[in-house]
Amino acid sequence: MGAVRTLPTVAAGVRLADAAKMFLGTITVDNTRRGYTAALDRLVRDFGADTDVALLDPDRVSGWFVFVRGREVAQDIQPPVDRAGVSVRLVAQAEMADR
């Protein structure tokens, strides 16, 4: 007997409005939820409540954030901490203090 195979399918069918609502439901801090609500309400309004999230182009969404928030986007994003560099500097400072 032969094997039955199916073609891989993309998970689809989640509306942008529903995804935003579900995400906001996971945030317990009121001020944080308020900030995300403002951004997601605008996102849903601009892209459409019925938009399938699986079909959203990541470049288009990131471009939207830059367009809407402008220079604030760069200020909100903090560079990752260079833990190795910080460790090396702390060790070097400790060695200098011991001399």
VMD Tcl script that builds the backbone (N, CA, C; Angstrom):
set m [mol new atoms 297]
animate dup $m
set s [atomselect $m all]
$s set {name element resname resid chain x y z} {
  {N N MET 1 A 0.822 -1.180 0.000}
  {CA C MET 1 A 0.000 0.000 0.000}
  {C C MET 1 A 0.867 1.244 0.000}
  {N N GLY 2 A 0.396 2.291 -0.643}
  {CA C GLY 2 A 1.124 3.555 -0.710}
  {C C GLY 2 A 0.900 4.408 0.522}
  {N N ALA 3 A 1.776 5.385 0.693}
  {CA C ALA 3 A 1.655 6.320 1.816}
  {C C ALA 3 A 0.856 7.539 1.393}
  {N N VAL 4 A 0.085 8.062 2.301}
  {CA C VAL 4 A -0.679 9.276 2.049}
  {C C VAL 4 A 0.164 10.452 2.511}
  {N N ARG 5 A 0.326 11.417 1.641}
  {CA C ARG 5 A 1.117 12.599 1.980}
  {C C ARG 5 A 0.284 13.845 1.747}
  {N N THR 6 A 0.561 14.848 2.557}
  {CA C THR 6 A -0.112 16.131 2.371}
  {C C THR 6 A 0.928 17.214 2.129}
  {N N LEU 7 A 0.519 18.212 1.415}
  {CA C LEU 7 A 1.407 19.346 1.194}
  {C C LEU 7 A 1.424 20.214 2.441}
  {N N PRO 8 A 2.596 20.761 2.777}
  {CA C PRO 8 A 2.626 21.652 3.950}
  {C C PRO 8 A 1.793 22.903 3.686}
  {N N THR 9 A 1.089 23.339 4.704}
  {CA C THR 9 A 0.259 24.533 4.552}
  {C C THR 9 A 0.673 25.572 5.579}
  {N N VAL 10 A 0.491 26.808 5.227}
  {CA C VAL 10 A 0.780 27.912 6.134}
  {C C VAL 10 A -0.406 28.086 7.065}
  {N N ALA 11 A -0.121 28.219 8.354}
  {CA C ALA 11 A -1.207 28.480 9.295}
  {C C ALA 11 A -1.808 29.835 8.948}
  {N N ALA 12 A -3.057 29.862 8.695}
  {CA C ALA 12 A -3.698 31.102 8.266}
  {C C ALA 12 A -5.067 31.206 8.920}
  {N N GLY 13 A -5.699 32.323 8.676}
  {CA C GLY 13 A -7.063 32.483 9.158}
  {C C GLY 13 A -7.181 33.241 10.463}
  {N N VAL 14 A -6.077 33.800 10.976}
  {CA C VAL 14 A -6.155 34.599 12.195}
  {C C VAL 14 A -6.244 36.067 11.791}
  {N N ARG 15 A -7.333 36.690 12.175}
  {CA C ARG 15 A -7.534 38.108 11.859}
  {C C ARG 15 A -6.605 38.968 12.709}
  {N N LEU 16 A -6.147 40.063 12.133}
  {CA C LEU 16 A -5.254 40.979 12.842}
  {C C LEU 16 A -5.914 41.508 14.110}
  {N N ALA 17 A -7.184 41.859 14.042}
  {CA C ALA 17 A -7.895 42.376 15.217}
  {C C ALA 17 A -7.933 41.343 16.338}
  {N N ASP 18 A -8.157 40.078 15.981}
  {CA C ASP 18 A -8.201 39.011 16.989}
  {C C ASP 18 A -6.823 38.770 17.600}
  {N N ALA 19 A -5.785 38.789 16.762}
  {CA C ALA 19 A -4.424 38.578 17.256}
  {C C ALA 19 A -4.030 39.703 18.208}
  {N N ALA 20 A -4.372 40.936 17.869}
  {CA C ALA 20 A -4.051 42.073 18.727}
  {C C ALA 20 A -4.774 41.949 20.070}
  {N N LYS 21 A -6.044 41.578 20.019}
  {CA C LYS 21 A -6.822 41.421 21.247}
  {C C LYS 21 A -6.249 40.320 22.128}
  {N N MET 22 A -5.865 39.209 21.514}
  {CA C MET 22 A -5.290 38.100 22.276}
  {C C MET 22 A -3.961 38.513 22.910}
  {N N PHE 23 A -3.125 39.210 22.129}
  {CA C PHE 23 A -1.839 39.655 22.660}
  {C C PHE 23 A -2.035 40.608 23.830}
  {N N LEU 24 A -2.927 41.570 23.682}
  {CA C LEU 24 A -3.167 42.535 24.753}
  {C C LEU 24 A -3.681 41.857 26.020}
  {N N GLY 25 A -4.396 40.758 25.848}
  {CA C GLY 25 A -4.898 40.008 26.991}
  {C C GLY 25 A -3.805 39.338 27.807}
  {N N THR 26 A -2.602 39.248 27.247}
  {CA C THR 26 A -1.491 38.622 27.975}
  {C C THR 26 A -0.697 39.631 28.799}
  {N N ILE 27 A -0.965 40.918 28.625}
  {CA C ILE 27 A -0.200 41.958 29.323}
  {C C ILE 27 A -0.933 42.344 30.593}
  {N N THR 28 A -0.279 42.185 31.724}
  {CA C THR 28 A -0.934 42.426 33.015}
  {C C THR 28 A -0.715 43.832 33.563}
  {N N VAL 29 A 0.312 44.532 33.092}
  {CA C VAL 29 A 0.605 45.875 33.591}
  {C C VAL 29 A -0.203 46.894 32.788}
  {N N ASP 30 A -1.019 47.681 33.508}
  {CA C ASP 30 A -1.946 48.612 32.851}
  {C C ASP 30 A -1.249 49.607 31.923}
  {N N ASN 31 A -0.189 50.257 32.394}
  {CA C ASN 31 A 0.484 51.262 31.566}
  {C C ASN 31 A 1.080 50.641 30.307}
  {N N THR 32 A 1.653 49.459 30.444}
  {CA C THR 32 A 2.225 48.770 29.292}
  {C C THR 32 A 1.133 48.410 28.303}
  {N N ARG 33 A 0.019 47.887 28.825}
  {CA C ARG 33 A -1.104 47.514 27.958}
  {C C ARG 33 A -1.660 48.736 27.234}
  {N N ARG 34 A -1.734 49.891 27.923}
  {CA C ARG 34 A -2.224 51.117 27.299}
  {C C ARG 34 A -1.346 51.522 26.123}
  {N N GLY 35 A -0.035 51.442 26.305}
  {CA C GLY 35 A 0.885 51.801 25.227}
  {C C GLY 35 A 0.754 50.892 24.027}
  {N N TYR 36 A 0.693 49.576 24.274}
  {CA C TYR 36 A 0.530 48.628 23.181}
  {C C TYR 36 A -0.841 48.772 22.525}
  {N N THR 37 A -1.861 49.081 23.321}
  {CA C THR 37 A -3.209 49.235 22.770}
  {C C THR 37 A -3.243 50.366 21.754}
  {N N ALA 38 A -2.617 51.484 22.079}
  {CA C ALA 38 A -2.605 52.617 21.158}
  {C C ALA 38 A -1.943 52.238 19.831}
  {N N ALA 39 A -0.798 51.578 19.915}
  {CA C ALA 39 A -0.081 51.193 18.696}
  {C C ALA 39 A -0.857 50.146 17.902}
  {N N LEU 40 A -1.391 49.133 18.591}
  {CA C LEU 40 A -2.094 48.063 17.883}
  {C C LEU 40 A -3.434 48.526 17.315}
  {N N ASP 41 A -4.108 49.446 18.009}
  {CA C ASP 41 A -5.351 49.997 17.448}
  {C C ASP 41 A -5.073 50.694 16.114}
  {N N ARG 42 A -3.995 51.458 16.075}
  {CA C ARG 42 A -3.627 52.148 14.824}
  {C C ARG 42 A -3.214 51.134 13.757}
  {N N LEU 43 A -2.463 50.104 14.155}
  {CA C LEU 43 A -2.043 49.065 13.212}
  {C C LEU 43 A -3.262 48.381 12.595}
  {N N VAL 44 A -4.217 48.019 13.434}
  {CA C VAL 44 A -5.436 47.357 12.961}
  {C C VAL 44 A -6.227 48.295 12.050}
  {N N ARG 45 A -6.308 49.563 12.418}
  {CA C ARG 45 A -7.037 50.535 11.596}
  {C C ARG 45 A -6.365 50.706 10.230}
  {N N ASP 46 A -5.026 50.792 10.213}
  {CA C ASP 46 A -4.309 51.034 8.961}
  {C C ASP 46 A -4.222 49.799 8.059}
  {N N PHE 47 A -4.072 48.612 8.650}
  {CA C PHE 47 A -3.932 47.396 7.845}
  {C C PHE 47 A -5.258 46.678 7.625}
  {N N GLY 48 A -6.238 46.958 8.465}
  {CA C GLY 48 A -7.548 46.320 8.333}
  {C C GLY 48 A -7.748 45.230 9.366}
  {N N ALA 49 A -8.882 45.273 10.036}
  {CA C ALA 49 A -9.184 44.318 11.106}
  {C C ALA 49 A -9.218 42.882 10.603}
  {N N ASP 50 A -9.663 42.682 9.367}
  {CA C ASP 50 A -9.815 41.328 8.829}
  {C C ASP 50 A -8.568 40.798 8.134}
  {N N THR 51 A -7.474 41.556 8.175}
  {CA C THR 51 A -6.235 41.117 7.528}
  {C C THR 51 A -5.728 39.837 8.180}
  {N N ASP 52 A -5.356 38.880 7.363}
  {CA C ASP 52 A -4.800 37.608 7.840}
  {C C ASP 52 A -3.355 37.856 8.250}
  {N N VAL 53 A -3.030 37.620 9.530}
  {CA C VAL 53 A -1.683 37.921 10.024}
  {C C VAL 53 A -0.608 37.099 9.316}
  {N N ALA 54 A -0.945 35.925 8.833}
  {CA C ALA 54 A 0.042 35.094 8.131}
  {C C ALA 54 A 0.454 35.716 6.804}
  {N N LEU 55 A -0.370 36.608 6.286}
  {CA C LEU 55 A -0.081 37.216 4.996}
  {C C LEU 55 A 0.580 38.585 5.106}
  {N N LEU 56 A 0.794 39.054 6.334}
  {CA C LEU 56 A 1.453 40.347 6.515}
  {C C LEU 56 A 2.931 40.232 6.153}
  {N N ASP 57 A 3.418 41.203 5.399}
  {CA C ASP 57 A 4.827 41.245 5.028}
  {C C ASP 57 A 5.603 41.924 6.159}
  {N N PRO 58 A 6.584 41.234 6.757}
  {CA C PRO 58 A 7.331 41.812 7.878}
  {C C PRO 58 A 7.985 43.151 7.536}
  {N N ASP 59 A 8.493 43.295 6.320}
  {CA C ASP 59 A 9.124 44.558 5.928}
  {C C ASP 59 A 8.100 45.689 5.873}
  {N N ARG 60 A 6.916 45.369 5.413}
  {CA C ARG 60 A 5.859 46.385 5.342}
  {C C ARG 60 A 5.438 46.820 6.745}
  {N N VAL 61 A 5.327 45.858 7.661}
  {CA C VAL 61 A 4.923 46.183 9.030}
  {C C VAL 61 A 6.012 47.006 9.724}
  {N N SER 62 A 7.273 46.617 9.570}
  {CA C SER 62 A 8.346 47.391 10.205}
  {C C SER 62 A 8.429 48.790 9.602}
  {N N GLY 63 A 8.226 48.899 8.299}
  {CA C GLY 63 A 8.192 50.210 7.651}
  {C C GLY 63 A 7.055 51.065 8.178}
  {N N TRP 64 A 5.929 50.426 8.460}
  {CA C TRP 64 A 4.779 51.142 9.022}
  {C C TRP 64 A 5.152 51.737 10.378}
  {N N PHE 65 A 5.838 50.940 11.231}
  {CA C PHE 65 A 6.237 51.448 12.543}
  {C C PHE 65 A 7.156 52.658 12.415}
  {N N VAL 66 A 8.100 52.604 11.497}
  {CA C VAL 66 A 9.010 53.727 11.289}
  {C C VAL 66 A 8.228 54.940 10.792}
  {N N PHE 67 A 7.299 54.732 9.870}
  {CA C PHE 67 A 6.486 55.832 9.329}
  {C C PHE 67 A 5.627 56.463 10.421}
  {N N VAL 68 A 4.979 55.628 11.216}
  {CA C VAL 68 A 4.040 56.131 12.224}
  {C C VAL 68 A 4.771 56.761 13.408}
  {N N ARG 69 A 5.815 56.112 13.874}
  {CA C ARG 69 A 6.495 56.582 15.080}
  {C C ARG 69 A 7.698 57.452 14.791}
  {N N GLY 70 A 8.164 57.447 13.556}
  {CA C GLY 70 A 9.282 58.311 13.169}
  {C C GLY 70 A 10.525 58.075 13.992}
  {N N ARG 71 A 11.093 59.148 14.488}
  {CA C ARG 71 A 12.361 59.074 15.219}
  {C C ARG 71 A 12.210 58.367 16.555}
  {N N GLU 72 A 10.999 58.274 17.090}
  {CA C GLU 72 A 10.792 57.608 18.380}
  {C C GLU 72 A 11.232 56.154 18.330}
  {N N VAL 73 A 11.103 55.515 17.175}
  {CA C VAL 73 A 11.444 54.097 17.062}
  {C C VAL 73 A 12.897 53.872 17.450}
  {N N ALA 74 A 13.787 54.679 16.906}
  {CA C ALA 74 A 15.207 54.512 17.200}
  {C C ALA 74 A 15.499 54.774 18.668}
  {N N GLN 75 A 14.776 55.700 19.286}
  {CA C GLN 75 A 15.008 56.003 20.689}
  {C C GLN 75 A 14.465 54.915 21.602}
  {N N ASP 76 A 13.428 54.231 21.176}
  {CA C ASP 76 A 12.837 53.168 21.992}
  {C C ASP 76 A 13.696 51.915 22.021}
  {N N ILE 77 A 14.461 51.709 20.970}
  {CA C ILE 77 A 15.243 50.478 20.848}
  {C C ILE 77 A 16.592 50.692 21.497}
  {N N GLN 78 A 16.888 49.877 22.479}
  {CA C GLN 78 A 18.177 49.975 23.151}
  {C C GLN 78 A 19.085 48.859 22.643}
  {N N PRO 79 A 20.366 49.163 22.451}
  {CA C PRO 79 A 21.269 48.116 21.978}
  {C C PRO 79 A 21.418 47.028 23.030}
  {N N PRO 80 A 21.647 45.803 22.606}
  {CA C PRO 80 A 21.814 44.724 23.577}
  {C C PRO 80 A 23.068 44.953 24.421}
  {N N VAL 81 A 23.010 44.495 25.647}
  {CA C VAL 81 A 24.142 44.648 26.549}
  {C C VAL 81 A 25.268 43.721 26.103}
  {N N ASP 82 A 26.461 44.287 26.015}
  {CA C ASP 82 A 27.644 43.499 25.669}
  {C C ASP 82 A 28.191 42.910 26.969}
  {N N ARG 83 A 27.639 41.767 27.381}
  {CA C ARG 83 A 28.001 41.179 28.669}
  {C C ARG 83 A 29.478 40.814 28.731}
  {N N ALA 84 A 30.004 40.295 27.644}
  {CA C ALA 84 A 31.428 39.927 27.642}
  {C C ALA 84 A 32.291 41.170 27.823}
  {N N GLY 85 A 31.960 42.236 27.103}
  {CA C GLY 85 A 32.715 43.476 27.218}
  {C C GLY 85 A 32.622 44.076 28.605}
  {N N VAL 86 A 31.430 44.051 29.187}
  {CA C VAL 86 A 31.238 44.572 30.543}
  {C C VAL 86 A 32.060 43.750 31.523}
  {N N SER 87 A 32.055 42.435 31.375}
  {CA C SER 87 A 32.816 41.558 32.269}
  {C C SER 87 A 34.303 41.850 32.185}
  {N N VAL 88 A 34.816 42.009 30.980}
  {CA C VAL 88 A 36.245 42.291 30.797}
  {C C VAL 88 A 36.604 43.618 31.464}
  {N N ARG 89 A 35.762 44.634 31.275}
  {CA C ARG 89 A 36.048 45.939 31.887}
  {C C ARG 89 A 36.001 45.869 33.406}
  {N N LEU 90 A 35.044 45.122 33.970}
  {CA C LEU 90 A 34.956 44.987 35.422}
  {C C LEU 90 A 36.175 44.276 35.995}
  {N N VAL 91 A 36.625 43.219 35.316}
  {CA C VAL 91 A 37.817 42.498 35.760}
  {C C VAL 91 A 39.026 43.410 35.701}
  {N N ALA 92 A 39.161 44.155 34.600}
  {CA C ALA 92 A 40.298 45.068 34.437}
  {C C ALA 92 A 40.275 46.133 35.524}
  {N N GLN 93 A 39.096 46.676 35.865}
  {CA C GLN 93 A 38.997 47.681 36.895}
  {C C GLN 93 A 39.366 47.091 38.259}
  {N N ALA 94 A 38.928 45.867 38.522}
  {CA C ALA 94 A 39.246 45.207 39.787}
  {C C ALA 94 A 40.753 44.963 39.894}
  {N N GLU 95 A 41.393 44.563 38.809}
  {CA C GLU 95 A 42.842 44.329 38.827}
  {C C GLU 95 A 43.587 45.633 39.057}
  {N N MET 96 A 43.112 46.716 38.434}
  {CA C MET 96 A 43.764 48.018 38.631}
  {C C MET 96 A 43.616 48.492 40.082}
  {N N ALA 97 A 42.471 48.210 40.676}
  {CA C ALA 97 A 42.231 48.623 42.051}
  {C C ALA 97 A 43.121 47.854 43.025}
  {N N ASP 98 A 43.452 46.604 42.692}
  {CA C ASP 98 A 44.301 45.772 43.554}
  {C C ASP 98 A 45.759 46.196 43.516}
  {N N ARG 99 A 46.175 46.961 42.522}
  {CA C ARG 99 A 47.599 47.341 42.383}
  {C C ARG 99 A 47.956 48.458 43.277}
}
mol reanalyze $m
mol bondsrecalc $m
mol representation Tube
mol addrep $m
